[in-house]
């Protein structure tokens, strides 16, 4: 299944991948530490899903939910994580980029049409 057809949800030390059309669970993953009650932060970073659970960091394959790596980040604390990456994109950025690309296509088409009429 394409990443564009997946929605990721995190809560209670777990991550779920849902089919965006049907809401059916595609895969689920449980954090080894902490096992229960951990607040989950997520970042889709290109072909990686970066997950933070109360100070523990994990990287999952977003297609399968397989754990690729982990880092306990000892000594850095716990709580709600802010995760940022050059590859990570928010839905607002993606929408803005699509709107900008569409506007650019319209301008190019108008310019081509104007030059062909002269």
N, CA, C and O atoms as a GROMACS GRO file, in nm:
protein
  472
    1UNK      N    1   0.084  -0.118   0.000
    1UNK     CA    2   0.000   0.000   0.000
    1UNK      C    3   0.090   0.125   0.000
    1UNK      O    4   0.191   0.128   0.070
    2UNK      N    5   0.054   0.224  -0.076
    2UNK     CA    6   0.130   0.348  -0.086
    2UNK      C    7   0.120   0.430   0.042
    2UNK      O    8   0.016   0.429   0.110
    3UNK      N    9   0.228   0.501   0.076
    3UNK     CA   10   0.226   0.588   0.194
    3UNK      C   11   0.115   0.691   0.185
    3UNK      O   12   0.060   0.733   0.287
    4UNK      N   13   0.081   0.733   0.065
    4UNK     CA   14  -0.025   0.832   0.047
    4UNK      C   15  -0.161   0.780   0.089
    4UNK      O   16  -0.254   0.858   0.108
    5UNK      N   17  -0.173   0.649   0.104
    5UNK     CA   18  -0.300   0.588   0.144
    5UNK      C   19  -0.303   0.550   0.291
    5UNK      O   20  -0.396   0.483   0.337
    6UNK      N   21  -0.201   0.595   0.367
    6UNK     CA   22  -0.193   0.559   0.508
    6UNK      C   23  -0.205   0.682   0.597
    6UNK      O   24  -0.163   0.792   0.561
    7UNK      N   25  -0.264   0.660   0.714
    7UNK     CA   26  -0.272   0.761   0.821
    7UNK      C   27  -0.210   0.696   0.944
    7UNK      O   28  -0.237   0.580   0.974
    8UNK      N   29  -0.127   0.772   1.017
    8UNK     CA   30  -0.059   0.719   1.135
    8UNK      C   31  -0.114   0.784   1.260
    8UNK      O   32  -0.132   0.905   1.266
    9UNK      N   33  -0.139   0.701   1.361
    9UNK     CA   34  -0.196   0.746   1.487
    9UNK      C   35  -0.112   0.688   1.600
    9UNK      O   36  -0.074   0.571   1.596
   10UNK      N   37  -0.081   0.771   1.700
   10UNK     CA   38  -0.003   0.722   1.812
   10UNK      C   39  -0.070   0.757   1.944
   10UNK      O   40  -0.111   0.871   1.965
   11UNK      N   41  -0.080   0.659   2.033
   11UNK     CA   42  -0.129   0.681   2.169
   11UNK      C   43  -0.098   0.559   2.254
   11UNK      O   44  -0.087   0.447   2.204
   12UNK      N   45  -0.084   0.583   2.386
   12UNK     CA   46  -0.065   0.475   2.482
   12UNK      C   47   0.049   0.381   2.444
   12UNK      O   48   0.032   0.259   2.447
   13UNK      N   49   0.164   0.438   2.407
   13UNK     CA   50   0.284   0.361   2.370
   13UNK      C   51   0.266   0.276   2.245
   13UNK      O   52   0.339   0.179   2.224
   14UNK      N   53   0.170   0.310   2.161
   14UNK     CA   54   0.142   0.233   2.039
   14UNK      C   55   0.132   0.326   1.918
   14UNK      O   56   0.101   0.444   1.930
   15UNK      N   57   0.159   0.267   1.802
   15UNK     CA   58   0.139   0.336   1.675
   15UNK      C   59   0.054   0.246   1.587
   15UNK      O   60   0.077   0.126   1.578
   16UNK      N   61  -0.044   0.307   1.522
   16UNK     CA   62  -0.130   0.235   1.428
   16UNK      C   63  -0.116   0.299   1.291
   16UNK      O   64  -0.102   0.421   1.279
   17UNK      N   65  -0.120   0.217   1.190
   17UNK     CA   66  -0.129   0.264   1.052
   17UNK      C   67  -0.269   0.227   1.003
   17UNK      O   68  -0.310   0.112   1.009
   18UNK      N   69  -0.340   0.328   0.955
   18UNK     CA   70  -0.477   0.306   0.908
   18UNK      C   71  -0.488   0.334   0.759
   18UNK      O   72  -0.420   0.422   0.706
   19UNK      N   73  -0.573   0.260   0.692
   19UNK     CA   74  -0.607   0.290   0.554
   19UNK      C   75  -0.689   0.419   0.554
   19UNK      O   76  -0.792   0.426   0.620
   20UNK      N   77  -0.643   0.520   0.483
   20UNK     CA   78  -0.709   0.651   0.489
   20UNK      C   79  -0.849   0.651   0.429
   20UNK      O   80  -0.928   0.741   0.458
   21UNK      N   81  -0.882   0.553   0.347
   21UNK     CA   82  -1.015   0.546   0.286
   21UNK      C   83  -1.114   0.470   0.373
   21UNK      O   84  -1.231   0.508   0.382
   22UNK      N   85  -1.068   0.362   0.437
   22UNK     CA   86  -1.160   0.276   0.511
   22UNK      C   87  -1.145   0.284   0.662
   22UNK      O   88  -1.236   0.248   0.736
   23UNK      N   89  -1.029   0.332   0.709
   23UNK     CA   90  -1.003   0.337   0.852
   23UNK      C   91  -0.958   0.204   0.909
   23UNK      O   92  -0.936   0.193   1.030
   24UNK      N   93  -0.943   0.102   0.825
   24UNK     CA   94  -0.898  -0.029   0.871
   24UNK      C   95  -0.752  -0.024   0.914
   24UNK      O   96  -0.672   0.049   0.855
   25UNK      N   97  -0.718  -0.102   1.017
   25UNK     CA   98  -0.580  -0.109   1.064
   25UNK      C   99  -0.498  -0.188   0.962
   25UNK      O  100  -0.532  -0.302   0.927
   26UNK      N  101  -0.389  -0.127   0.917
   26UNK     CA  102  -0.296  -0.193   0.824
   26UNK      C  103  -0.188  -0.265   0.904
   26UNK      O  104  -0.156  -0.380   0.875
   27UNK      N  105  -0.132  -0.197   1.005
   27UNK     CA  106  -0.037  -0.259   1.098
   27UNK      C  107  -0.042  -0.183   1.230
   27UNK      O  108  -0.090  -0.070   1.236
   28UNK      N  109   0.010  -0.247   1.336
   28UNK     CA  110   0.023  -0.180   1.465
   28UNK      C  111   0.156  -0.218   1.528
   28UNK      O  112   0.209  -0.326   1.501
   29UNK      N  113   0.208  -0.130   1.611
   29UNK     CA  114   0.337  -0.149   1.677
   29UNK      C  115   0.324  -0.105   1.821
   29UNK      O  116   0.256  -0.007   1.851
   30UNK      N  117   0.389  -0.178   1.912
   30UNK     CA  118   0.390  -0.144   2.054
   30UNK      C  119   0.532  -0.112   2.096
   30UNK      O  120   0.624  -0.188   2.066
   31UNK      N  121   0.550  -0.001   2.165
   31UNK     CA  122   0.681   0.038   2.215
   31UNK      C  123   0.731  -0.063   2.318
   31UNK      O  124   0.657  -0.099   2.409
   32UNK      N  125   0.856  -0.110   2.304
   32UNK     CA  126   0.911  -0.200   2.406
   32UNK      C  127   0.929  -0.130   2.541
   32UNK      O  128   0.915  -0.193   2.646
   33UNK      N  129   0.959   0.001   2.538
   33UNK     CA  130   0.975   0.082   2.660
   33UNK      C  131   0.919   0.219   2.631
   33UNK      O  132   0.954   0.275   2.527
   34UNK      N  133   0.837   0.277   2.708
   34UNK     CA  134   0.754   0.214   2.810
   34UNK      C  135   0.643   0.135   2.743
   34UNK      O  136   0.596   0.170   2.635
   35UNK      N  137   0.602   0.030   2.808
   35UNK     CA  138   0.501  -0.060   2.751
   35UNK      C  139   0.361   0.002   2.751
   35UNK      O  140   0.283  -0.021   2.658
   36UNK      N  141   0.329   0.079   2.853
   36UNK     CA  142   0.194   0.135   2.865
   36UNK      C  143   0.198   0.280   2.908
   36UNK      O  144   0.288   0.321   2.983
   37UNK      N  145   0.103   0.355   2.862
   37UNK     CA  146   0.082   0.490   2.911
   37UNK      C  147   0.174   0.596   2.854
   37UNK      O  148   0.173   0.709   2.903
   38UNK      N  149   0.252   0.565   2.754
   38UNK     CA  150   0.343   0.663   2.700
   38UNK      C  151   0.280   0.752   2.596
   38UNK      O  152   0.211   0.705   2.505
   39UNK      N  153   0.304   0.885   2.609
   39UNK     CA  154   0.258   0.980   2.509
   39UNK      C  155   0.342   0.962   2.383
   39UNK      O  156   0.465   0.950   2.392
   40UNK      N  157   0.280   0.959   2.266
   40UNK     CA  158   0.349   0.931   2.141
   40UNK      C  159   0.352   1.055   2.052
   40UNK      O  160   0.248   1.117   2.028
   41UNK      N  161   0.472   1.090   2.004
   41UNK     CA  162   0.489   1.194   1.902
   41UNK      C  163   0.538   1.125   1.775
   41UNK      O  164   0.619   1.032   1.782
   42UNK      N  165   0.489   1.169   1.659
   42UNK     CA  166   0.522   1.106   1.531
   42UNK      C  167   0.573   1.208   1.430
   42UNK      O  168   0.530   1.323   1.430
   43UNK      N  169   0.665   1.164   1.345
   43UNK     CA  170   0.709   1.243   1.230
   43UNK      C  171   0.731   1.148   1.113
   43UNK      O  172   0.813   1.057   1.122
   44UNK      N  173   0.658   1.170   1.005
   44UNK     CA  174   0.683   1.094   0.883
   44UNK      C  175   0.798   1.165   0.811
   44UNK      O  176   0.782   1.277   0.762
   45UNK      N  177   0.912   1.099   0.807
   45UNK     CA  178   1.036   1.154   0.754
   45UNK      C  179   1.072   1.081   0.626
   45UNK      O  180   1.159   0.995   0.625
   46UNK      N  181   1.004   1.116   0.518
   46UNK     CA  182   1.026   1.046   0.392
   46UNK      C  183   0.986   0.901   0.403
   46UNK      O  184   0.868   0.869   0.417
   47UNK      N  185   1.085   0.813   0.398
   47UNK     CA  186   1.056   0.669   0.406
   47UNK      C  187   1.078   0.612   0.546
   47UNK      O  188   1.100   0.492   0.562
   48UNK      N  189   1.072   0.698   0.646
   48UNK     CA  190   1.088   0.657   0.786
   48UNK      C  191   0.979   0.723   0.871
   48UNK      O  192   0.940   0.837   0.845
   49UNK      N  193   0.930   0.651   0.971
   49UNK     CA  194   0.837   0.707   1.067
   49UNK      C  195   0.911   0.716   1.200
   49UNK      O  196   0.939   0.614   1.263
   50UNK      N  197   0.943   0.837   1.243
   50UNK     CA  198   1.016   0.859   1.367
   50UNK      C  199   0.915   0.873   1.479
   50UNK      O  200   0.820   0.951   1.469
   51UNK      N  201   0.936   0.797   1.587
   51UNK     CA  202   0.840   0.788   1.697
   51UNK      C  203   0.911   0.819   1.828
   51UNK      O  204   1.019   0.765   1.855
   52UNK      N  205   0.852   0.905   1.909
   52UNK     CA  206   0.902   0.931   2.043
   52UNK      C  207   0.795   0.888   2.142
   52UNK      O  208   0.678   0.923   2.128
   53UNK      N  209   0.838   0.810   2.243
   53UNK     CA  210   0.748   0.765   2.348
   53UNK      C  211   0.815   0.792   2.482
   53UNK      O  212   0.904   0.718   2.524
   54UNK      N  213   0.773   0.899   2.550
   54UNK     CA  214   0.826   0.935   2.682
   54UNK      C  215   0.978   0.924   2.693
   54UNK      O  216   1.030   0.860   2.784
   55UNK      N  217   1.048   0.987   2.600
   55UNK     CA  218   1.194   0.991   2.606
   55UNK      C  219   1.265   0.882   2.530
   55UNK      O  220   1.387   0.889   2.514
   56UNK      N  221   1.196   0.783   2.482
   56UNK     CA  222   1.254   0.678   2.400
   56UNK      C  223   1.225   0.710   2.252
   56UNK      O  224   1.113   0.746   2.218
   57UNK      N  225   1.325   0.696   2.167
   57UNK     CA  226   1.310   0.724   2.025
   57UNK      C  227   1.317   0.594   1.945
   57UNK      O  228   1.398   0.506   1.973
   58UNK      N  229   1.229   0.586   1.845
   58UNK     CA  230   1.224   0.468   1.759
   58UNK      C  231   1.209   0.514   1.615
   58UNK      O  232   1.158   0.623   1.588
   59UNK      N  233   1.252   0.430   1.524
   59UNK     CA  234   1.230   0.454   1.382
   59UNK      C  235   1.162   0.331   1.325
   59UNK      O  236   1.211   0.219   1.339
   60UNK      N  237   1.049   0.354   1.259
   60UNK     CA  238   0.971   0.244   1.201
   60UNK      C  239   0.967   0.258   1.049
   60UNK      O  240   0.977   0.368   0.995
   61UNK      N  241   0.953   0.146   0.982
   61UNK     CA  242   0.925   0.146   0.840
   61UNK      C  243   0.776   0.179   0.827
   61UNK      O  244   0.693   0.101   0.875
   62UNK      N  245   0.740   0.290   0.764
   62UNK     CA  246   0.598   0.328   0.761
   62UNK      C  247   0.510   0.234   0.678
   62UNK      O  248   0.388   0.232   0.695
   63UNK      N  249   0.570   0.156   0.590
   63UNK     CA  250   0.492   0.061   0.511
   63UNK      C  251   0.453  -0.063   0.592
   63UNK      O  252   0.343  -0.117   0.576
   64UNK      N  253   0.545  -0.108   0.680
   64UNK     CA  254   0.526  -0.236   0.747
   64UNK      C  255   0.512  -0.226   0.899
   64UNK      O  256   0.457  -0.316   0.961
   65UNK      N  257   0.562  -0.118   0.958
   65UNK     CA  258   0.563  -0.105   1.103
   65UNK      C  259   0.683  -0.173   1.167
   65UNK      O  260   0.694  -0.176   1.289
   66UNK      N  261   0.773  -0.227   1.086
   66UNK     CA  262   0.893  -0.291   1.140
   66UNK      C  263   0.982  -0.185   1.206
   66UNK      O  264   1.001  -0.076   1.152
   67UNK      N  265   1.036  -0.218   1.323
   67UNK     CA  266   1.125  -0.127   1.394
   67UNK      C  267   1.264  -0.135   1.329
   67UNK      O  268   1.321  -0.243   1.318
   68UNK      N  269   1.317  -0.019   1.287
   68UNK     CA  270   1.447  -0.013   1.220
   68UNK      C  271   1.560   0.019   1.318
   68UNK      O  272   1.670  -0.032   1.304
   69UNK      N  273   1.531   0.105   1.416
   69UNK     CA  274   1.630   0.136   1.519
   69UNK      C  275   1.561   0.194   1.640
   69UNK      O  276   1.443   0.229   1.636
   70UNK      N  277   1.637   0.204   1.750
   70UNK     CA  278   1.586   0.267   1.872
   70UNK      C  279   1.701   0.340   1.940
   70UNK      O  280   1.818   0.308   1.919
   71UNK      N  281   1.666   0.438   2.022
   71UNK     CA  282   1.764   0.514   2.100
   71UNK      C  283   1.694   0.556   2.229
   71UNK      O  284   1.592   0.624   2.226
   72UNK      N  285   1.749   0.514   2.343
   72UNK     CA  286   1.685   0.544   2.471
   72UNK      C  287   1.704   0.689   2.514
   72UNK      O  288   1.641   0.733   2.611
   73UNK      N  289   1.787   0.764   2.445
   73UNK     CA  290   1.816   0.906   2.477
   73UNK      C  291   1.830   0.929   2.627
   73UNK      O  292   1.768   1.018   2.684
   74UNK      N  293   1.914   0.845   2.690
   74UNK     CA  294   1.934   0.853   2.835
   74UNK      C  295   1.984   0.991   2.876
   74UNK      O  296   2.072   1.049   2.813
   75UNK      N  297   1.924   1.041   2.984
   75UNK     CA  298   1.966   1.168   3.042
   75UNK      C  299   1.901   1.290   2.981
   75UNK      O  300   1.928   1.402   3.026
   76UNK      N  301   1.816   1.273   2.881
   76UNK     CA  302   1.752   1.387   2.817
   76UNK      C  303   1.612   1.414   2.868
   76UNK      O  304   1.554   1.517   2.833
   77UNK      N  305   1.556   1.326   2.949
   77UNK     CA  306   1.424   1.350   3.007
   77UNK      C  307   1.313   1.283   2.930
   77UNK      O  308   1.336   1.207   2.836
   78UNK      N  309   1.190   1.312   2.974
   78UNK     CA  310   1.072   1.253   2.913
   78UNK      C  311   0.970   1.363   2.885
   78UNK      O  312   0.994   1.480   2.914
   79UNK      N  313   0.859   1.324   2.830
   79UNK     CA  314   0.753   1.420   2.803
   79UNK      C  315   0.719   1.423   2.655
   79UNK      O  316   0.755   1.332   2.580
   80UNK      N  317   0.649   1.528   2.614
   80UNK     CA  318   0.607   1.545   2.475
   80UNK      C  319   0.727   1.592   2.394
   80UNK      O  320   0.788   1.694   2.426
   81UNK      N  321   0.761   1.519   2.289
   81UNK     CA  322   0.878   1.553   2.206
   81UNK      C  323   0.837   1.640   2.088
   81UNK      O  324   0.728   1.626   2.033
   82UNK      N  325   0.927   1.729   2.050
   82UNK     CA  326   0.916   1.802   1.924
   82UNK      C  327   1.015   1.737   1.829
   82UNK      O  328   1.134   1.727   1.860
   83UNK      N  329   0.967   1.693   1.715
   83UNK     CA  330   1.051   1.621   1.620
   83UNK      C  331   1.051   1.697   1.489
   83UNK      O  332   0.945   1.730   1.435
   84UNK      N  333   1.170   1.726   1.436
   84UNK     CA  334   1.183   1.802   1.313
   84UNK      C  335   1.286   1.734   1.223
   84UNK      O  336   1.384   1.679   1.272
   85UNK      N  337   1.263   1.739   1.093
   85UNK     CA  338   1.356   1.684   0.996
   85UNK      C  339   1.342   1.759   0.865
   85UNK      O  340   1.235   1.810   0.834
   86UNK      N  341   1.450   1.765   0.789
   86UNK     CA  342   1.444   1.827   0.657
   86UNK      C  343   1.345   1.754   0.568
   86UNK      O  344   1.275   1.816   0.488
   87UNK      N  345   1.339   1.622   0.581
   87UNK     CA  346   1.249   1.543   0.498
   87UNK      C  347   1.106   1.542   0.549
   87UNK      O  348   1.013   1.517   0.472
   88UNK      N  349   1.086   1.568   0.676
   88UNK     CA  350   0.951   1.564   0.734
   88UNK      C  351   0.865   1.674   0.674
   88UNK      O  352   0.912   1.785   0.653
   89UNK      N  353   0.740   1.644   0.648
   89UNK     CA  354   0.647   1.740   0.589
   89UNK      C  355   0.517   1.739   0.668
   89UNK      O  356   0.469   1.633   0.708
   90UNK      N  357   0.462   1.856   0.689
   90UNK     CA  358   0.330   1.863   0.749
   90UNK      C  359   0.226   1.864   0.638
   90UNK      O  360   0.259   1.892   0.523
   91UNK      N  361   0.104   1.835   0.671
   91UNK     CA  362  -0.002   1.837   0.570
   91UNK      C  363  -0.023   1.978   0.518
   91UNK      O  364  -0.060   1.995   0.401
   92UNK      N  365  -0.001   2.081   0.600
   92UNK     CA  366  -0.015   2.219   0.555
   92UNK      C  367   0.090   2.253   0.451
   92UNK      O  368   0.058   2.319   0.352
   93UNK      N  369   0.214   2.209   0.472
   93UNK     CA  370   0.319   2.235   0.374
   93UNK      C  371   0.288   2.167   0.243
   93UNK      O  372   0.304   2.226   0.136
   94UNK      N  373   0.242   2.042   0.249
   94UNK     CA  374   0.210   1.967   0.129
   94UNK      C  375   0.097   2.036   0.052
   94UNK      O  376   0.105   2.048  -0.070
   95UNK      N  377  -0.006   2.083   0.121
   95UNK     CA  378  -0.117   2.154   0.056
   95UNK      C  379  -0.069   2.283  -0.007
   95UNK      O  380  -0.109   2.316  -0.118
   96UNK      N  381   0.016   2.356   0.064
   96UNK     CA  382   0.069   2.482   0.012
   96UNK      C  383   0.154   2.457  -0.112
   96UNK      O  384   0.145   2.532  -0.209
   97UNK      N  385   0.237   2.353  -0.110
   97UNK     CA  386   0.321   2.321  -0.224
   97UNK      C  387   0.236   2.282  -0.344
   97UNK      O  388   0.267   2.322  -0.457
   98UNK      N  389   0.130   2.207  -0.323
   98UNK     CA  390   0.041   2.168  -0.432
   98UNK      C  391  -0.028   2.289  -0.492
   98UNK      O  392  -0.041   2.300  -0.614
   99UNK      N  393  -0.073   2.382  -0.407
   99UNK     CA  394  -0.138   2.504  -0.455
   99UNK      C  395  -0.040   2.590  -0.534
   99UNK      O  396  -0.075   2.646  -0.638
  100UNK      N  397   0.084   2.600  -0.486
  100UNK     CA  398   0.187   2.678  -0.557
  100UNK      C  399   0.218   2.617  -0.692
  100UNK      O  400   0.233   2.689  -0.791
  101UNK      N  401   0.227   2.485  -0.698
  101UNK     CA  402   0.255   2.416  -0.824
  101UNK      C  403   0.140   2.437  -0.924
  101UNK      O  404   0.164   2.458  -1.043
  102UNK      N  405   0.017   2.431  -0.876
  102UNK     CA  406  -0.099   2.453  -0.962
  102UNK      C  407  -0.100   2.596  -1.016
  102UNK      O  408  -0.128   2.617  -1.134
  103UNK      N  409  -0.070   2.693  -0.932
  103UNK     CA  410  -0.064   2.833  -0.974
  103UNK      C  411   0.045   2.852  -1.080
  103UNK      O  412   0.025   2.924  -1.177
  104UNK      N  413   0.158   2.788  -1.062
  104UNK     CA  414   0.268   2.796  -1.158
  104UNK      C  415   0.227   2.735  -1.292
  104UNK      O  416   0.262   2.789  -1.397
  105UNK      N  417   0.153   2.624  -1.290
  105UNK     CA  418   0.105   2.563  -1.414
  105UNK      C  419   0.008   2.657  -1.486
  105UNK      O  420   0.012   2.669  -1.609
  106UNK      N  421  -0.079   2.723  -1.412
  106UNK     CA  422  -0.174   2.818  -1.473
  106UNK      C  423  -0.101   2.933  -1.540
  106UNK      O  424  -0.135   2.973  -1.652
  107UNK      N  425  -0.001   2.987  -1.472
  107UNK     CA  426   0.077   3.098  -1.529
  107UNK      C  427   0.148   3.055  -1.657
  107UNK      O  428   0.149   3.129  -1.755
  108UNK      N  429   0.208   2.935  -1.656
  108UNK     CA  430   0.279   2.885  -1.773
  108UNK      C  431   0.182   2.866  -1.889
  108UNK      O  432   0.213   2.899  -2.003
  109UNK      N  433   0.064   2.811  -1.859
  109UNK     CA  434  -0.036   2.790  -1.964
  109UNK      C  435  -0.084   2.923  -2.021
  109UNK      O  436  -0.102   2.935  -2.142
  110UNK      N  437  -0.106   3.022  -1.935
  110UNK     CA  438  -0.149   3.155  -1.982
  110UNK      C  439  -0.042   3.220  -2.066
  110UNK      O  440  -0.073   3.283  -2.167
  111UNK      N  441   0.084   3.206  -2.026
  111UNK     CA  442   0.195   3.266  -2.102
  111UNK      C  443   0.208   3.198  -2.237
  111UNK      O  444   0.231   3.265  -2.338
  112UNK      N  445   0.194   3.066  -2.241
  112UNK     CA  446   0.202   2.993  -2.366
  112UNK      C  447   0.089   3.032  -2.459
  112UNK      O  448   0.109   3.047  -2.580
  113UNK      N  449  -0.030   3.048  -2.405
  113UNK     CA  450  -0.146   3.087  -2.484
  113UNK      C  451  -0.130   3.227  -2.540
  113UNK      O  452  -0.162   3.252  -2.656
  114UNK      N  453  -0.079   3.319  -2.459
  114UNK     CA  454  -0.058   3.458  -2.502
  114UNK      C  455   0.048   3.465  -2.612
  114UNK      O  456   0.031   3.541  -2.707
  115UNK      N  457   0.156   3.389  -2.600
  115UNK     CA  458   0.263   3.395  -2.700
  115UNK      C  459   0.221   3.330  -2.832
  115UNK      O  460   0.273   3.368  -2.937
  116UNK      N  461   0.129   3.234  -2.828
  116UNK     CA  462   0.085   3.169  -2.951
  116UNK      C  463  -0.016   3.253  -3.028
  116UNK      O  464  -0.040   3.226  -3.146
  117UNK      N  465  -0.076   3.354  -2.965
  117UNK     CA  466  -0.174   3.437  -3.034
  117UNK      C  467  -0.109   3.554  -3.107
  117UNK      O  468  -0.175   3.621  -3.186
  118UNK      N  469   0.019   3.579  -3.084
  118UNK     CA  470   0.088   3.690  -3.152
  118UNK      C  471   0.154   3.648  -3.277
  118UNK      O  472   0.216   3.729  -3.346
   0.00000   0.00000   0.00000
